[in-house]
Amino acid sequence: MKTIFDVFPDGSTARKGTFPTRIVFYAIVLLLVFIGGLTSFYTVNTEYVAVVQRFGRYHSTKPPGLHWKIPFGIDRVTSVPILRQLKLEFGYNTSGSTNEYQRSEKPELERSMVTGDLNAAEVEWVVQYGISDPVAYLFHVHEPEITLRDVAESVMNEVVGDRTIDEVLTYGRAEIEIDGLAKLKAAMEQLSMGLRIEQIQLKNVHPPRAIQSSFDEVNRAQQAREERINIANGEYNKVIPKARGLADQMISTAEGYALQRVNEAQGDVARFRELLTQYEKAPQVTKQRLYLETMNEVLPKLGNKVIIDEDAQQFLPLLNLQQTPNTQR
């Protein structure tokens, strides 16, 4: 094997090394340079930012694009999806879900809750969130997704526990979502996790499967009761206003009749007073006039009249007493 010597000015020599050793040395250097060149550049996708750590300490945050870093583990880059909407599922798991969903490990325990009136309910819901501060997301809390899941589960149990079973199953769903969202946002701000909570959405809400049939029977009974109440109210609204209208009509008729009788009586009183005044002025003339006026009103209503002398014993037998005034001559 060929040996390489170094020659000094005084003519002495020293052994430098073998030729294969230099080849290995240069090969290692070239390999390190090649690896360093390959690992010195990285690309950040559009929905991400890159958090750079130098010797384990936070150094900078890089936007999307091509960037350079110090290789060999000196700079370590972590991509954080700040523009992507992430989701946590509670009480169930979506089949074929992507990494946008954090799958539930114990869905049976998560969906079992107790309402404020001590009834059991199974609640399935989703928390939609995003990353607002990548530095806080990576360094303030260890395993932020697990922490968010625990906090969200606690908040939802609190919100459901403040309401009755009817509110949870029917008309209170929107209020539960709004109240839970507000409380979860406040908890995230207090923990400074770098997360923004965008929405809480209730999915399936139902009583425990063991009592589902009984609960359905209760619901059907309540619906039947409400239906009968509505029918009764409809009949009430149909009959009572009609009766009130008839009562008002009768009252109005009676009041009108009373007013008429009072006015007639007052008119009669005024007429009698006027007659009394005339009578006091000329009693005989007034009597005669009243007599004639009364006979003028009464006699036409009696039909045909035959007036004879009270001393007469006989009268003409040919006299037709049944002849009407129209045929009489």
QUIPEMO-V759011 format. One line per field, one symbol per residue. phi: phi as a letter, one per 20 degrees, with the letter a starting at -180 (. if undefined). burial: b if it has 9 or more other ideal C-beta (glycine too) atoms within 8 Angstrom, else e. Layout:
phi->???
burial->???
//
This chain:
phi->.fdddedefenfcbfeqeffffffffffffffffffffeecbddffedcdeeddlndfdacdffpecdbefmmfdddcecefdeedcdecnacffmfeffdefeecffffeecdefemdebdddbcddbbdecffffedecflffffffffffffffffffeceffffeceeffffffffffffffffffelemddeeadcfdecbfgffdffffffffffffffffffffffffffeeffffffffffffffffffffffffffffffffffffffffffbffffffffffffffeegfeenfccdcffefecbgfefefeffffefd
burial->eeebeeeeeeeeeeeeebbeebeeeeeeeeeeeebbeebbbeebeeebbbbbbbeeeeeebbeeeebebebeeebebebbbbeeebbbbbbbbeeebeeebbebeebeebbebebeeebbbbbbbbbbbbbeebbbbbebbeebeebbbebbbebbbbbbbebbbebbbeebbebbbebbbebbbebbeebebbbebeebebbebebbeebbeebeeeeeeeeeeeeeeeeeeeeeeeeeeeeeeeeeeeeeeeeeeeeeeeeeeeeeeeeeeebeebbeeeeeebbeebeeeeeeeeeeeeebeeeeeeeeeeeeeeeeeeeeeeeee
//
